[in-house]
Structure formats: C-alpha cells, structure tokens
Amino acid sequence: MFKGVLVAIALVVMAQYGSAAENLDSCCTTVSRKQITDPIIGYYTQKPNPPCVTAIIFQTEKGYFCSYLKSPWVLLKIRAFK
C-alpha cells in the first residue's frame, strides 16, 4: 500500500512539473548515474520486480528521479538526508 501511495504522489508531482522529472508511470524501469543537484526533500528504495529495477528514488521540488543505488554520490546524499 505504501508503495502505491508514493507512486500516486509521484504522478501528481509529475503532472505539475512535466518533463522536469523522470517519467514514473508506475516504477523505475531504468536508473541514472547522473548526480542530482536540486535539494532533495525525500527518497525511498525501490526493490526489483520486473519491469521495475532496483533504484533509489529521490524526490525534489521538480519531481522524482530514479538513481543507481551503488553510485557513490547516492550513498552520500542518503547519509546527508538522514
């Protein structure tokens, strides 16, 4: 249920911000290694469940971004956020 709520929130945010965020129809099917420079206001971990892949989904004011879990900057952002 929690995942469904987060997906619904992502869809609302994407509707407001258009293409500024990754397109999360229902889950991340690809991830990016590109570092996010916008302030992060939240994140959650997506577990693999094809076609969804393992990802850290960062929330910014511009939308949601699917990031590669093992990128060094991702781990630093998670630690800084906590």
N, CA, C and O atoms as a Tinker XYZ file with bonds, in Angstrom:
   328  protein
     1  N      0.825000   -1.190000    0.000000    73     2
     2  CA     0.000000    0.000000    0.000000    64     1     3
     3  C      0.870000    1.255000    0.000000    63     2     4     5
     4  O      0.587000    2.205000   -0.730000    81     3
     5  N      1.938000    1.266000    0.823000    73     3     6
     6  CA     2.825000    2.425000    0.920000    64     5     7
     7  C      3.424000    2.774000   -0.433000    63     6     8     9
     8  O      3.503000    3.945000   -0.804000    81     7
     9  N      3.849000    1.739000   -1.175000    73     7    10
    10  CA     4.436000    1.971000   -2.498000    64     9    11
    11  C      3.402000    2.604000   -3.430000    63    10    12    13
    12  O      3.730000    3.497000   -4.212000    81    11
    13  N      2.164000    2.145000   -3.346000    73    11    14
    14  CA     1.107000    2.695000   -4.185000    64    13    15
    15  C      0.861000    4.162000   -3.901000    63    14    16    17
    16  O      0.608000    4.944000   -4.818000    81    15
    17  N      0.935000    4.541000   -2.626000    73    15    18
    18  CA     0.749000    5.941000   -2.251000    64    17    19
    19  C      1.885000    6.786000   -2.815000    63    18    20    21
    20  O      1.652000    7.879000   -3.332000    81    19
    21  N      3.109000    6.284000   -2.717000    73    19    22
    22  CA     4.253000    7.023000   -3.243000    64    21    23
    23  C      4.168000    7.177000   -4.758000    63    22    24    25
    24  O      4.514000    8.229000   -5.296000    81    23
    25  N      3.717000    6.151000   -5.435000    73    23    26
    26  CA     3.560000    6.235000   -6.888000    64    25    27
    27  C      2.500000    7.271000   -7.230000    63    26    28    29
    28  O      2.670000    8.051000   -8.167000    81    27
    29  N      1.410000    7.283000   -6.477000    73    27    30
    30  CA     0.353000    8.273000   -6.721000    64    29    31
    31  C      0.884000    9.684000   -6.517000    63    30    32    33
    32  O      0.587000   10.583000   -7.304000    81    31
    33  N      1.665000    9.878000   -5.470000    73    31    34
    34  CA     2.257000   11.195000   -5.222000    64    33    35
    35  C      3.184000   11.571000   -6.371000    63    34    36    37
    36  O      3.185000   12.715000   -6.826000    81    35
    37  N      3.972000   10.608000   -6.837000    73    35    38
    38  CA     4.893000   10.869000   -7.947000    64    37    39
    39  C      4.133000   11.307000   -9.181000    63    38    40    41
    40  O      4.558000   12.226000   -9.880000    81    39
    41  N      3.018000   10.663000   -9.455000    73    39    42
    42  CA     2.239000   11.015000  -10.636000    64    41    43
    43  C      1.651000   12.414000  -10.529000    63    42    44    45
    44  O      1.595000   13.138000  -11.523000    81    43
    45  N      1.216000   12.801000   -9.346000    73    43    46
    46  CA     0.690000   14.159000   -9.145000    64    45    47
    47  C      1.793000   15.179000   -9.344000    63    46    48    49
    48  O      1.590000   16.190000  -10.017000    81    47
    49  N      2.959000   14.925000   -8.768000    73    47    50
    50  CA     4.083000   15.854000   -8.912000    64    49    51
    51  C      4.498000   15.955000  -10.371000    63    50    52    53
    52  O      4.783000   17.047000  -10.862000    81    51
    53  N      4.534000   14.827000  -11.064000    73    51    54
    54  CA     4.928000   14.850000  -12.470000    64    53    55
    55  C      3.928000   15.627000  -13.305000    63    54    56    57
    56  O      4.308000   16.309000  -14.256000    81    55
    57  N      2.676000   15.533000  -12.964000    73    55    58
    58  CA     1.658000   16.284000  -13.706000    64    57    59
    59  C      1.892000   17.778000  -13.554000    63    58    60    61
    60  O      1.611000   18.550000  -14.471000    81    59
    61  N      2.401000   18.187000  -12.408000    73    59    62
    62  CA     2.666000   19.603000  -12.160000    64    61    63
    63  C      3.947000   20.073000  -12.822000    63    62    64    65
    64  O      4.022000   21.213000  -13.279000    81    63
    65  N      4.952000   19.219000  -12.881000    73    63    66
    66  CA     6.266000   19.641000  -13.352000    64    65    67
    67  C      6.623000   19.122000  -14.734000    63    66    68    69
    68  O      7.694000   19.448000  -15.246000    81    67
    69  N      5.778000   18.341000  -15.342000    73    67    70
    70  CA     6.020000   17.862000  -16.697000    64    69    71
    71  C      7.303000   17.083000  -16.834000    63    70    72    73
    72  O      7.551000   16.156000  -16.064000    81    71
    73  N      8.125000   17.444000  -17.802000    73    71    74
    74  CA     9.307000   16.668000  -18.131000    64    73    75
    75  C     10.508000   16.974000  -17.246000    63    74    76    77
    76  O     11.598000   16.473000  -17.518000    81    75
    77  N     10.351000   17.770000  -16.210000    73    75    78
    78  CA    11.475000   18.089000  -15.334000    64    77    79
    79  C     11.943000   16.865000  -14.559000    63    78    80    81
    80  O     13.091000   16.824000  -14.117000    81    79
    81  N     11.087000   15.876000  -14.386000    73    79    82
    82  CA    11.425000   14.688000  -13.616000    64    81    83
    83  C     11.424000   13.464000  -14.504000    63    82    84    85
    84  O     10.920000   13.478000  -15.628000    81    83
    85  N     12.006000   12.398000  -13.964000    73    83    86
    86  CA    11.938000   11.125000  -14.655000    64    85    87
    87  C     10.473000   10.729000  -14.785000    63    86    88    89
    88  O      9.654000   11.063000  -13.929000    81    87
    89  N     10.155000   10.032000  -15.839000    73    87    90
    90  CA     8.788000    9.593000  -16.055000    64    89    91
    91  C      8.540000    8.314000  -15.267000    63    90    92    93
    92  O      9.024000    7.248000  -15.650000    81    91
    93  N      7.800000    8.406000  -14.180000    73    91    94
    94  CA     7.488000    7.248000  -13.357000    64    93    95
    95  C      6.043000    6.842000  -13.587000    63    94    96    97
    96  O      5.151000    7.257000  -12.847000    81    95
    97  N      5.813000    6.036000  -14.610000    73    95    98
    98  CA     4.449000    5.582000  -14.852000    64    97    99
    99  C      3.945000    4.773000  -13.666000    63    98   100   101
   100  O      2.856000    5.029000  -13.152000    81    99
   101  N      4.730000    3.805000  -13.234000    73    99   102
   102  CA     4.368000    3.037000  -12.061000    64   101   103
   103  C      5.598000    2.661000  -11.241000    63   102   104   105
   104  O      5.492000    2.321000  -10.063000    81   103
   105  N      6.771000    2.726000  -11.881000    73   103   106
   106  CA     8.018000    2.396000  -11.199000    64   105   107
   107  C      9.194000    2.809000  -12.075000    63   106   108   109
   108  O      9.011000    3.212000  -13.224000    81   107
   109  N     10.387000    2.708000  -11.533000    73   107   110
   110  CA    11.595000    2.985000  -12.316000    64   109   111
   111  C     11.953000    1.741000  -13.118000    63   110   112   113
   112  O     12.146000    0.666000  -12.551000    81   111
   113  N     12.040000    1.884000  -14.419000    73   111   114
   114  CA    12.473000    0.778000  -15.265000    64   113   115
   115  C     13.912000    0.972000  -15.727000    63   114   116   117
   116  O     14.530000    0.054000  -16.264000    81   115
   117  N     14.439000    2.174000  -15.513000    73   115   118
   118  CA    15.847000    2.487000  -15.760000    64   117   119
   119  C     16.315000    3.416000  -14.647000    63   118   120   121
   120  O     15.506000    4.040000  -13.960000    81   119
   121  N     17.615000    3.497000  -14.481000    73   119   122
   122  CA    18.180000    4.395000  -13.478000    64   121   123
   123  C     19.255000    5.266000  -14.123000    63   122   124   125
   124  O     19.798000    4.942000  -15.180000    81   123
   125  N     19.541000    6.369000  -13.460000    73   123   126
   126  CA    20.567000    7.282000  -13.937000    64   125   127
   127  C     21.706000    7.328000  -12.928000    63   126   128   129
   128  O     21.493000    7.198000  -11.722000    81   127
   129  N     22.912000    7.515000  -13.439000    73   127   130
   130  CA    24.075000    7.713000  -12.568000    64   129   131
   131  C     24.382000    9.199000  -12.396000    63   130   132   133
   132  O     25.278000    9.575000  -11.640000    81   131
   133  N     23.630000   10.038000  -13.107000    73   131   134
   134  CA    23.835000   11.482000  -13.062000    64   133   135
   135  C     23.456000   12.028000  -11.682000    63   134   136   137
   136  O     22.398000   11.704000  -11.142000    81   135
   137  N     24.331000   12.855000  -11.130000    73   135   138
   138  CA    24.093000   13.405000   -9.801000    64   137   139
   139  C     22.991000   14.460000   -9.826000    63   138   140   141
   140  O     22.935000   15.299000  -10.726000    81   139
   141  N     22.133000   14.405000   -8.841000    73   139   142
   142  CA    21.052000   15.379000   -8.697000    64   141   143
   143  C     21.594000   16.570000   -7.919000    63   142   144   145
   144  O     22.171000   16.406000   -6.844000    81   143
   145  N     21.412000   17.752000   -8.457000    73   143   146
   146  CA    21.906000   18.945000   -7.781000    64   145   147
   147  C     20.802000   19.717000   -7.074000    63   146   148   149
   148  O     21.084000   20.571000   -6.235000    81   147
   149  N     19.541000   19.425000   -7.406000    73   147   150
   150  CA    18.423000   20.079000   -6.727000    64   149   151
   151  C     18.337000   19.574000   -5.290000    63   150   152   153
   152  O     18.735000   18.444000   -5.010000    81   151
   153  N     17.822000   20.400000   -4.374000    73   151   154
   154  CA    17.650000   19.934000   -2.992000    64   153   155
   155  C     16.709000   18.729000   -2.938000    63   154   156   157
   156  O     15.651000   18.715000   -3.568000    81   155
   157  N     17.116000   17.733000   -2.179000    73   155   158
   158  CA    16.318000   16.515000   -2.034000    64   157   159
   159  C     15.410000   16.673000   -0.824000    63   158   160   161
   160  O     15.858000   17.038000    0.263000    81   159
   161  N     14.125000   16.392000   -1.027000    73   159   162
   162  CA    13.173000   16.526000    0.082000    64   161   163
   163  C     12.668000   15.166000    0.561000    63   162   164   165
   164  O     11.899000   15.089000    1.519000    81   163
   165  N     13.092000   14.111000   -0.094000    73   163   166
   166  CA    12.713000   12.765000    0.320000    64   165   167
   167  C     13.301000   11.730000   -0.614000    63   166   168   169
   168  O     13.775000   12.057000   -1.702000    81   167
   169  N     13.267000   10.488000   -0.189000    73   167   170
   170  CA    13.729000    9.397000   -1.041000    64   169   171
   171  C     13.136000    8.092000   -0.545000    63   170   172   173
   172  O     12.710000    7.994000    0.606000    81   171
   173  N     13.110000    7.101000   -1.403000    73   171   174
   174  CA    12.778000    5.748000   -0.981000    64   173   175
   175  C     13.467000    4.766000   -1.907000    63   174   176   177
   176  O     13.916000    5.124000   -2.996000    81   175
   177  N     13.542000    3.518000   -1.457000    73   175   178
   178  CA    14.193000    2.458000   -2.209000    64   177   179
   179  C     13.140000    1.643000   -2.938000    63   178   180   181
   180  O     12.126000    1.253000   -2.359000    81   179
   181  N     13.391000    1.393000   -4.208000    73   179   182
   182  CA    12.521000    0.524000   -4.998000    64   181   183
   183  C     13.225000   -0.810000   -5.179000    63   182   184   185
   184  O     14.361000   -0.858000   -5.651000    81   183
   185  N     12.561000   -1.883000   -4.808000    73   183   186
   186  CA    13.115000   -3.224000   -4.995000    64   185   187
   187  C     12.759000   -3.734000   -6.388000    63   186   188   189
   188  O     11.745000   -3.330000   -6.958000    81   187
   189  N     13.588000   -4.619000   -6.935000    73   187   190
   190  CA    13.316000   -5.109000   -8.285000    64   189   191
   191  C     12.070000   -5.992000   -8.330000    63   190   192   193
   192  O     11.863000   -6.858000   -7.480000    81   191
   193  N     11.260000   -5.746000   -9.336000    73   191   194
   194  CA    10.066000   -6.539000   -9.608000    64   193   195
   195  C      9.733000   -6.251000  -11.071000    63   194   196   197
   196  O      8.958000   -5.342000  -11.371000    81   195
   197  N     10.327000   -7.037000  -11.986000    73   195   198
   198  CA    10.226000   -6.720000  -13.417000    64   197   199
   199  C      8.841000   -6.253000  -13.838000    63   198   200   201
   200  O      7.830000   -6.858000  -13.483000    81   199
   201  N      8.814000   -5.168000  -14.601000    73   199   202
   202  CA     9.921000   -4.493000  -15.277000    64   201   203
   203  C     10.637000   -3.469000  -14.394000    63   202   204   205
   204  O     11.557000   -2.798000  -14.862000    81   203
   205  N     10.237000   -3.336000  -13.137000    73   203   206
   206  CA    10.877000   -2.369000  -12.230000    64   205   207
   207  C     12.263000   -2.867000  -11.836000    63   206   208   209
   208  O     12.475000   -4.067000  -11.662000    81   207
   209  N     13.200000   -1.940000  -11.697000    73   207   210
   210  CA    14.571000   -2.279000  -11.333000    64   209   211
   211  C     14.894000   -1.726000   -9.952000    63   210   212   213
   212  O     14.176000   -0.869000   -9.436000    81   211
   213  N     15.976000   -2.218000   -9.354000    73   211   214
   214  CA    16.439000   -1.677000   -8.090000    64   213   215
   215  C     16.811000   -0.216000   -8.307000    63   214   216   217
   216  O     17.543000    0.112000   -9.241000    81   215
   217  N     16.307000    0.659000   -7.443000    73   215   218
   218  CA    16.584000    2.089000   -7.602000    64   217   219
   219  C     16.401000    2.817000   -6.285000    63   218   220   221
   220  O     15.669000    2.378000   -5.398000    81   219
   221  N     17.083000    3.930000   -6.188000    73   219   222
   222  CA    16.797000    4.907000   -5.148000    64   221   223
   223  C     16.019000    5.998000   -5.857000    63   222   224   225
   224  O     16.491000    6.552000   -6.850000    81   223
   225  N     14.845000    6.309000   -5.364000    73   223   226
   226  CA    14.015000    7.337000   -5.983000    64   225   227
   227  C     14.071000    8.567000   -5.101000    63   226   228   229
   228  O     13.540000    8.583000   -3.990000    81   227
   229  N     14.727000    9.604000   -5.621000    73   227   230
   230  CA    14.854000   10.863000   -4.893000    64   229   231
   231  C     13.705000   11.783000   -5.285000    63   230   232   233
   232  O     13.324000   11.864000   -6.453000    81   231
   233  N     13.165000   12.469000   -4.295000    73   231   234
   234  CA    12.120000   13.458000   -4.543000    64   233   235
   235  C     12.725000   14.846000   -4.388000    63   234   236   237
   236  O     13.367000   15.146000   -3.381000    81   235
   237  N     12.515000   15.686000   -5.391000    73   235   238
   238  CA    12.901000   17.085000   -5.326000    64   237   239
   239  C     11.654000   17.908000   -5.611000    63   238   240   241
   240  O     10.593000   17.351000   -5.894000    81   239
   241  N     11.772000   19.210000   -5.541000    73   239   242
   242  CA    10.626000   20.052000   -5.872000    64   241   243
   243  C     10.254000   19.927000   -7.348000    63   242   244   245
   244  O      9.118000   20.209000   -7.727000    81   243
   245  N     11.201000   19.507000   -8.175000    73   243   246
   246  CA    10.942000   19.360000   -9.609000    64   245   247
   247  C     10.363000   17.999000   -9.964000    63   246   248   249
   248  O      9.869000   17.817000  -11.076000    81   247
   249  N     10.411000   17.052000   -9.056000    73   247   250
   250  CA     9.845000   15.739000   -9.341000    64   249   251
   251  C     10.673000   14.618000   -8.750000    63   250   252   253
   252  O     11.465000   14.821000   -7.829000    81   251
   253  N     10.474000   13.430000   -9.299000    73   251   254
   254  CA    11.118000   12.215000   -8.825000    64   253   255
   255  C     12.171000   11.764000   -9.818000    63   254   256   257
   256  O     11.992000   11.882000  -11.030000    81   255
   257  N     13.288000   11.238000   -9.284000    73   255   258
   258  CA    14.404000   10.825000  -10.115000    64   257   259
   259  C     14.863000    9.429000   -9.713000    63   258   260   261
   260  O     15.088000    9.161000   -8.533000    81   259
   261  N     14.999000    8.555000  -10.679000    73   259   262
   262  CA    15.437000    7.177000  -10.473000    64   261   263
   263  C     16.955000    7.142000  -10.542000    63   262   264   265
   264  O     17.545000    7.453000  -11.577000    81   263
   265  N     17.583000    6.764000   -9.437000    73   263   266
   266  CA    19.041000    6.790000   -9.369000    64   265   267
   267  C     19.611000    5.409000   -9.073000    63   266   268   269
   268  O     18.977000    4.577000   -8.424000    81   267
   269  N     20.829000    5.191000   -9.571000    73   267   270
   270  CA    21.539000    3.931000   -9.381000    64   269   271
   271  C     22.000000    3.828000   -7.933000    63   270   272   273
   272  O     22.728000    4.692000   -7.443000    81   271
   273  N     21.579000    2.777000   -7.258000    73   271   274
   274  CA    21.835000    2.573000   -5.839000    64   273   275
   275  C     23.311000    2.640000   -5.467000    63   274   276   277
   276  O     23.656000    3.189000   -4.420000    81   275
   277  N     24.183000    2.096000   -6.299000    73   275   278
   278  CA    25.591000    1.975000   -5.934000    64   277   279
   279  C     26.463000    3.152000   -6.368000    63   278   280   281
   280  O     27.683000    3.093000   -6.215000    81   279
   281  N     25.878000    4.202000   -6.896000    73   279   282
   282  CA    26.673000    5.385000   -7.221000    64   281   283
   283  C     27.141000    6.022000   -5.912000    63   282   284   285
   284  O     26.333000    6.211000   -5.002000    81   283
   285  N     28.422000    6.355000   -5.799000    73   283   286
   286  CA    28.925000    6.935000   -4.554000    64   285   287
   287  C     28.153000    8.175000   -4.112000    63   286   288   289
   288  O     27.924000    8.353000   -2.916000    81   287
   289  N     27.753000    9.025000   -5.031000    73   287   290
   290  CA    27.040000   10.247000   -4.650000    64   289   291
   291  C     25.672000    9.921000   -4.058000    63   290   292   293
   292  O     25.169000   10.664000   -3.216000    81   291
   293  N     25.060000    8.801000   -4.498000    73   291   294
   294  CA    23.743000    8.407000   -3.971000    64   293   295
   295  C     23.864000    8.070000   -2.491000    63   294   296   297
   296  O     23.055000    8.521000   -1.679000    81   295
   297  N     24.864000    7.286000   -2.144000    73   295   298
   298  CA    25.052000    6.927000   -0.742000    64   297   299
   299  C     25.345000    8.159000    0.110000    63   298   300   301
   300  O     24.873000    8.251000    1.243000    81   299
   301  N     26.112000    9.099000   -0.420000    73   299   302
   302  CA    26.387000   10.333000    0.308000    64   301   303
   303  C     25.118000   11.166000    0.517000    63   302   304   305
   304  O     24.911000   11.724000    1.595000    81   303
   305  N     24.276000   11.248000   -0.506000    73   303   306
   306  CA    23.015000   12.010000   -0.391000    64   305   307
   307  C     22.099000   11.365000    0.657000    63   306   308   309
   308  O     21.460000   12.065000    1.443000    81   307
   309  N     22.042000   10.032000    0.662000    73   307   310
   310  CA    21.198000    9.344000    1.640000    64   309   311
   311  C     21.706000    9.614000    3.056000    63   310   312   313
   312  O     20.919000    9.913000    3.955000    81   311
   313  N     23.005000    9.509000    3.251000    73   311   314
   314  CA    23.574000    9.788000    4.584000    64   313   315
   315  C     23.330000   11.230000    5.000000    63   314   316   317
   316  O     23.012000   11.497000    6.158000    81   315
   317  N     23.476000   12.159000    4.065000    73   315   318
   318  CA    23.265000   13.582000    4.376000    64   317   319
   319  C     21.803000   13.847000    4.691000    63   318   320   321
   320  O     21.490000   14.687000    5.535000    81   319
   321  N     20.910000   13.140000    4.022000    73   319   322
   322  CA    19.494000   13.362000    4.243000    64   321   323
   323  C     19.061000   12.888000    5.624000    63   322   324   325
   324  O     18.203000   13.498000    6.261000    81   323
   325  N     19.661000   11.797000    6.077000    73   323   326
   326  CA    19.324000   11.255000    7.393000    64   325   327
   327  C     19.871000   12.168000    8.455000    63   326   328
   328  O     19.702000   11.901000    9.645000    81   327
